[in-house]
Amino acid sequence: MRIALFCKVIDNLGDAGVCWRLARQLTQAGASCTLLIDELTTLAQLAPSLQLQAEQDLDGLRIIHWQEDIQALAMLEQDAWIGCFACDWSPALWLTLARQSRPPRLYNLEYLGLESWVEGCHGLDSIHPATGLRQTFWIPGFTPSSGGLLRENDLLDQHEQWQHSAPVLAGMKDWPDQDLIISVFCYEHAPLSGLIQALSIGDRSSHLLVFPGQGLQAVSRALNAPLLPGTLVQQGSLSVHGLPFQSHTDYDRLLGACDLNLVRGEDSLVRAHWAGRPLLWQAYRQDSEAHADKVAGWLSLRPCSSAFITLHERYNQGTAQTEDFRAALNSLEAEGSLIRQFRAQLAEQSSLCHRLLANLQTSVALI
């Protein structure tokens, strides 16, 4: 199968991360895949071996810095075009596609779907008003009737192997196995003061590992002290570490080594599930509090302790207090058992990549 994957980066690392993972998984599954992405600098933060050049081959995956229609026109012989996250093509491209005797199969890869309506909309076609071409909505999700989740074939085996050796991080001499370790990847408005307070006065030594970007700003505000990559701030029994950017592999490994992972958006949420550790998710804030439906939908799909249900609701409302975090921290063991139970259920389902390829193969055979 020849597949062109189109990505216009809107939500910075999240969009690039999902497209990067999907393109690599399609390649590993035997497809001939080309990733056309408009922001190479964003992708390079996740893939350190990427070069900032117009075109390159990386581990069998062709990558193009997408800037002009002519680059997309070179993809007309592909079996499928996948536009990621409402990544629309120009009117001229649509008309060129319509003139083909056998245009590529067209997909619109949506953001992660968690609401109750997702299963009824996944896989439906939309008709382009100017050309009549059909484009299939592909909605990733946690249920068998959705578009599935991104997962490498050997990911769970890798997590099993990583359990036997501690990750190596810049700025941390030794991995503090006996301490409480929490990773932080969040939006700037995350209500973290209660977490900082609960950990600072705790009886157990604890560490916050804060990823670059908005999380550093949120933690700095909660600490009332600047935190930069490579720096350490001590507050009571809490050590706060500002981390440099991590590659995708290093991030996955770190998630599996922490006692709790604060994640945001879409990509890190899915990766935290595969790590099998307790997690606290911050959904992307939407108008009229629409993101609350996503949080509620996700919580309805999985087993979750009452303390973590309450914390998720208040964390996403921006009202989480010290006692909410303390109750969740006291429930870590039970929550860990529940998330591993859910991970086992998810692992029995086929991945997003394999569901997409199966649909494409069926569609091409019918043409």
C-alpha positions as CSV (number, residue, x, y, z in Angstrom):
1,M,0.0,0.0,0.0
2,R,1.2,3.5,-0.9
3,I,0.0,6.1,1.6
4,A,0.5,9.9,1.8
5,L,0.0,11.3,5.3
6,F,-0.6,15.1,5.4
7,C,0.0,17.1,8.6
8,K,-0.5,20.8,9.2
9,V,0.7,21.4,12.8
10,I,-1.9,23.3,14.8
11,D,-1.5,22.0,18.4
12,N,2.3,22.0,18.2
13,L,3.8,18.7,19.6
14,G,0.5,16.8,19.8
15,D,-0.3,17.0,16.1
16,A,3.2,16.3,15.0
17,G,3.5,13.4,17.5
18,V,0.4,11.6,16.4
19,C,1.3,11.9,12.7
20,W,4.9,10.8,13.3
21,R,3.8,7.7,15.3
22,L,1.2,6.7,12.7
23,A,3.5,7.2,9.7
24,R,6.2,5.0,11.4
25,Q,3.7,2.4,12.3
26,L,2.3,2.2,8.8
27,T,5.9,1.8,7.5
28,Q,6.6,-0.9,10.0
29,A,3.4,-2.7,8.9
30,G,4.7,-2.9,5.4
31,A,3.1,0.2,3.8
32,S,5.1,2.6,1.6
33,C,4.4,5.8,3.5
34,T,5.3,9.4,2.9
35,L,4.7,12.0,5.6
36,L,4.2,15.6,4.4
37,I,4.4,18.0,7.3
38,D,4.5,21.8,7.3
39,E,6.6,22.3,10.4
40,L,9.9,20.3,10.5
41,T,11.2,22.1,13.5
42,T,8.4,20.9,15.6
43,L,8.9,17.3,14.5
44,A,12.6,17.5,15.0
45,Q,12.0,18.0,18.8
46,L,10.5,14.5,18.9
47,A,12.8,12.9,16.3
48,P,16.4,14.1,17.1
49,S,17.8,12.4,14.0
50,L,15.6,14.4,11.6
51,Q,17.3,16.8,9.4
52,L,15.8,20.2,8.5
53,Q,15.8,19.7,4.8
54,A,13.2,19.6,2.0
55,E,13.1,15.8,1.7
56,Q,14.6,12.8,3.4
57,D,14.3,9.1,4.2
58,L,14.3,8.1,7.9
59,D,14.1,4.4,8.7
60,G,12.2,3.6,5.5
61,L,9.8,6.5,6.0
62,R,9.9,9.3,3.4
63,I,9.5,12.8,4.9
64,I,8.7,16.0,2.9
65,H,8.6,19.5,4.2
66,W,5.2,20.4,2.8
67,Q,5.0,24.0,1.6
68,E,3.4,23.9,-1.9
69,D,0.7,22.1,-3.8
70,I,3.2,20.7,-6.2
71,Q,4.6,18.5,-3.5
72,A,1.1,17.0,-2.9
73,L,0.6,16.6,-6.7
74,A,3.6,14.2,-6.7
75,M,1.5,11.9,-4.4
76,L,-1.4,11.4,-6.9
77,E,-0.3,7.8,-7.6
78,Q,-0.7,6.8,-3.9
79,D,-3.4,4.4,-2.8
80,A,-4.5,6.7,0.0
81,W,-4.3,10.3,1.2
82,I,-4.8,10.8,4.9
83,G,-5.4,14.4,6.0
84,C,-4.8,14.6,9.7
85,F,-6.9,16.8,12.0
86,A,-9.1,18.5,9.4
87,C,-6.1,19.2,7.3
88,D,-7.9,20.3,4.2
89,W,-6.3,20.5,0.7
90,S,-6.5,23.5,-1.5
91,P,-9.4,23.8,-4.0
92,A,-6.9,23.3,-6.9
93,L,-5.8,20.0,-5.3
94,W,-9.3,18.8,-4.9
95,L,-10.1,19.5,-8.5
96,T,-6.9,17.7,-9.6
97,L,-7.9,14.7,-7.5
98,A,-11.4,14.7,-9.1
99,R,-9.9,14.6,-12.6
100,Q,-8.0,11.3,-11.8
101,S,-9.5,8.2,-13.3
102,R,-8.7,6.5,-10.0
103,P,-8.1,9.1,-7.3
104,P,-6.5,8.0,-4.0
105,R,-8.8,6.8,-1.2
106,L,-9.3,9.8,1.0
107,Y,-9.4,9.8,4.8
108,N,-9.8,12.5,7.4
109,L,-8.0,11.4,10.6
110,E,-9.8,13.1,13.5
111,Y,-8.7,13.9,17.1
112,L,-9.3,11.2,19.7
113,G,-13.0,10.6,20.1
114,L,-14.3,10.0,23.6
115,E,-17.9,11.1,23.5
116,S,-20.9,8.8,23.2
117,W,-21.6,9.8,19.5
118,V,-18.2,8.7,18.2
119,E,-19.0,5.1,17.3
120,G,-22.0,6.3,15.2
121,C,-19.8,8.7,13.2
122,H,-16.6,6.8,12.8
123,G,-16.2,5.4,9.3
124,L,-18.8,7.7,7.8
125,D,-18.1,9.5,4.5
126,S,-18.4,13.2,3.8
127,I,-18.9,14.4,0.2
128,H,-16.8,17.3,-1.0
129,P,-19.2,20.0,-2.2
130,A,-17.2,21.1,-5.2
131,T,-16.0,17.7,-6.5
132,G,-18.3,15.0,-5.1
133,L,-15.3,13.0,-3.8
134,R,-15.8,10.9,-0.7
135,Q,-13.6,11.3,2.3
136,T,-13.9,8.9,5.3
137,F,-13.9,10.2,8.8
138,W,-11.5,8.1,10.9
139,I,-12.0,8.7,14.6
140,P,-9.4,7.1,17.0
141,G,-10.9,5.8,20.2
142,F,-10.8,3.2,23.0
143,T,-13.6,1.0,21.9
144,P,-13.7,-1.8,19.2
145,S,-16.1,0.2,17.1
146,S,-13.9,3.2,16.9
147,G,-10.8,3.9,14.8
148,G,-8.5,2.4,17.5
149,L,-5.4,3.6,19.3
150,L,-1.8,4.0,18.1
151,R,0.3,1.2,19.4
152,E,3.6,-0.3,18.1
153,N,3.5,-4.1,17.9
154,D,6.3,-4.5,20.5
155,L,5.4,-1.6,22.8
156,L,4.1,-3.6,25.8
157,D,7.1,-5.9,25.5
158,Q,9.4,-2.9,25.6
159,H,7.7,-1.6,28.7
160,E,8.2,-5.0,30.3
161,Q,11.9,-4.8,29.5
162,W,12.3,-1.2,30.7
163,Q,11.1,-2.2,34.1
164,H,14.4,-3.9,34.7
165,S,16.6,-0.8,34.3
166,A,16.1,2.8,35.5
167,P,15.9,5.6,32.9
168,V,18.8,8.0,32.5
169,L,17.9,11.6,32.6
170,A,20.0,14.8,32.2
171,G,20.2,16.6,35.6
172,M,19.4,13.5,37.7
173,K,22.4,11.6,38.9
174,D,20.6,8.5,40.2
175,W,17.0,7.4,39.7
176,P,15.3,7.7,43.1
177,D,13.6,4.3,43.3
178,Q,12.4,4.7,46.9
179,D,10.9,8.1,46.4
180,L,7.6,9.2,44.8
181,I,8.2,10.2,41.2
182,I,5.6,12.1,39.2
183,S,6.0,13.4,35.6
184,V,4.3,16.6,34.5
185,F,3.2,17.4,31.0
186,C,0.3,19.9,31.2
187,Y,-1.2,23.1,29.8
188,E,-0.3,26.5,31.3
189,H,-3.5,26.8,33.2
190,A,-3.2,23.5,35.1
191,P,-4.1,23.9,38.8
192,L,-1.0,22.5,40.4
193,S,-0.7,24.5,43.6
194,G,-2.5,21.8,45.5
195,L,-0.2,19.1,44.2
196,I,2.9,21.2,45.1
197,Q,1.5,21.7,48.6
198,A,0.6,18.1,49.2
199,L,4.1,16.9,48.1
200,S,6.0,19.6,49.9
201,I,4.7,18.8,53.3
202,G,4.5,15.0,52.8
203,D,6.5,12.5,54.9
204,R,7.9,10.9,51.8
205,S,10.6,12.4,49.5
206,S,9.1,13.2,46.1
207,H,10.1,14.4,42.7
208,L,8.3,16.3,40.0
209,L,9.8,15.8,36.5
210,V,8.5,18.7,34.4
211,F,8.7,18.6,30.6
212,P,9.4,21.8,28.7
213,G,6.8,24.2,27.4
214,Q,3.6,25.1,29.2
215,G,4.2,22.7,32.1
216,L,7.2,24.7,33.2
217,Q,5.1,27.8,33.3
218,A,2.3,26.1,35.3
219,V,4.8,24.7,37.8
220,S,6.7,28.0,38.1
221,R,3.5,29.8,38.9
222,A,2.6,27.1,41.5
223,L,6.0,27.3,43.1
224,N,6.2,31.1,42.8
225,A,9.7,30.5,41.5
226,P,11.2,30.2,38.0
227,L,11.8,26.7,36.7
228,L,13.8,26.2,33.5
229,P,15.0,23.1,31.7
230,G,18.0,21.7,33.5
231,T,17.3,23.4,36.8
232,L,16.2,22.1,40.2
233,V,13.9,23.7,42.8
234,Q,13.6,22.3,46.3
235,Q,10.5,22.9,48.4
236,G,10.2,20.9,51.7
237,S,10.3,17.2,50.9
238,L,9.7,17.9,47.2
239,S,12.3,18.2,44.4
240,V,11.2,19.8,41.2
241,H,13.3,19.0,38.1
242,G,13.0,21.0,34.8
243,L,13.7,18.5,32.0
244,P,15.0,19.0,28.5
245,F,13.0,17.7,25.5
246,Q,12.7,13.9,25.4
247,S,12.6,11.7,22.3
248,H,9.4,9.6,21.9
249,T,11.2,6.5,23.1
250,D,12.7,8.2,26.1
251,Y,9.3,9.7,27.0
252,D,7.6,6.3,26.8
253,R,10.3,4.8,29.0
254,L,9.9,7.6,31.5
255,L,6.1,7.2,31.7
256,G,6.6,3.5,32.6
257,A,9.1,4.4,35.4
258,C,7.0,7.1,37.2
259,D,4.4,6.5,40.0
260,L,2.0,9.0,38.5
261,N,2.0,10.7,35.1
262,L,0.3,14.1,34.5
263,V,-0.5,14.2,30.8
264,R,-2.4,16.5,28.5
265,G,-4.2,16.4,25.1
266,E,-4.2,13.3,23.1
267,D,-0.9,11.6,22.3
268,S,0.5,11.6,25.9
269,L,-2.9,10.3,27.2
270,V,-2.7,7.2,24.9
271,R,1.0,6.6,25.7
272,A,0.3,6.9,29.5
273,H,-2.3,4.0,29.1
274,W,0.3,1.8,27.5
275,A,2.7,2.6,30.3
276,G,0.3,1.0,32.8
277,R,0.9,3.6,35.5
278,P,-1.7,5.9,37.3
279,L,-2.4,9.0,35.2
280,L,-4.0,12.4,35.6
281,W,-5.3,13.8,32.3
282,Q,-5.8,17.4,31.4
283,A,-8.0,17.7,28.3
284,Y,-7.5,20.5,25.8
285,R,-9.8,23.4,27.0
286,Q,-12.7,24.1,24.7
287,D,-15.4,26.8,24.6
288,S,-18.5,26.3,26.7
289,E,-16.6,23.7,28.8
290,A,-17.1,21.1,26.0
291,H,-13.9,19.4,27.1
292,A,-15.7,18.2,30.2
293,D,-17.7,15.8,28.0
294,K,-14.5,14.3,26.8
295,V,-13.2,13.8,30.3
296,A,-16.6,12.3,31.4
297,G,-16.7,10.1,28.3
298,W,-13.2,8.8,28.9
299,L,-13.9,8.1,32.6
300,S,-17.0,6.1,31.7
301,L,-14.9,3.8,29.5
302,R,-12.4,2.7,32.1
303,P,-12.3,1.5,35.7
304,C,-11.1,4.3,38.0
305,S,-10.9,4.9,41.8
306,S,-13.3,7.4,43.3
307,A,-10.5,9.6,44.3
308,F,-9.1,9.8,40.8
309,I,-12.6,10.4,39.3
310,T,-13.0,13.4,41.6
311,L,-9.5,14.7,40.9
312,H,-10.0,14.5,37.1
313,E,-13.2,16.4,37.3
314,R,-11.8,19.2,39.5
315,Y,-8.5,19.3,37.8
316,N,-10.1,19.9,34.4
317,Q,-12.4,22.5,36.0
318,G,-9.4,24.3,37.4
319,T,-10.6,23.8,41.0
320,A,-8.4,20.9,42.3
321,Q,-7.3,21.5,45.9
322,T,-4.6,20.0,48.1
323,E,-7.0,17.5,49.7
324,D,-8.0,16.3,46.2
325,F,-4.4,15.5,45.3
326,R,-3.7,14.0,48.6
327,A,-6.6,11.6,48.3
328,A,-5.5,10.5,44.8
329,L,-1.9,10.0,46.0
330,N,-3.2,7.8,48.8
331,S,-5.0,5.7,46.1
332,L,-2.0,5.2,43.8
333,E,-1.8,1.4,44.4
334,A,-5.4,0.7,43.7
335,E,-5.4,3.1,40.7
336,G,-2.4,1.3,39.3
337,S,-4.1,-2.0,39.4
338,L,-7.2,-0.6,37.7
339,I,-5.2,1.1,34.8
340,R,-3.3,-2.2,34.2
341,Q,-6.6,-4.0,34.0
342,F,-7.8,-1.5,31.4
343,R,-4.5,-1.7,29.5
344,A,-4.9,-5.5,29.2
345,Q,-8.4,-5.0,27.7
346,L,-7.1,-2.4,25.2
347,A,-4.2,-4.6,24.2
348,E,-6.7,-7.3,23.0
349,Q,-8.0,-4.8,20.4
350,S,-6.3,-4.2,17.0
351,S,-4.4,-0.9,16.7
352,L,-5.4,2.2,14.8
353,C,-2.7,1.4,12.2
354,H,-4.0,-2.1,11.5
355,R,-7.7,-1.1,11.5
356,L,-6.9,1.6,9.0
357,L,-4.8,-0.7,6.7
358,A,-7.6,-3.3,6.8
359,N,-10.2,-0.7,5.8
360,L,-7.9,0.6,3.0
361,Q,-7.2,-2.9,1.6
362,T,-10.9,-3.7,1.5
363,S,-11.7,-0.4,-0.2
364,V,-8.9,-0.8,-2.8
365,A,-10.0,-4.3,-3.6
366,L,-13.5,-3.0,-4.4
367,I,-12.4,-0.4,-6.9
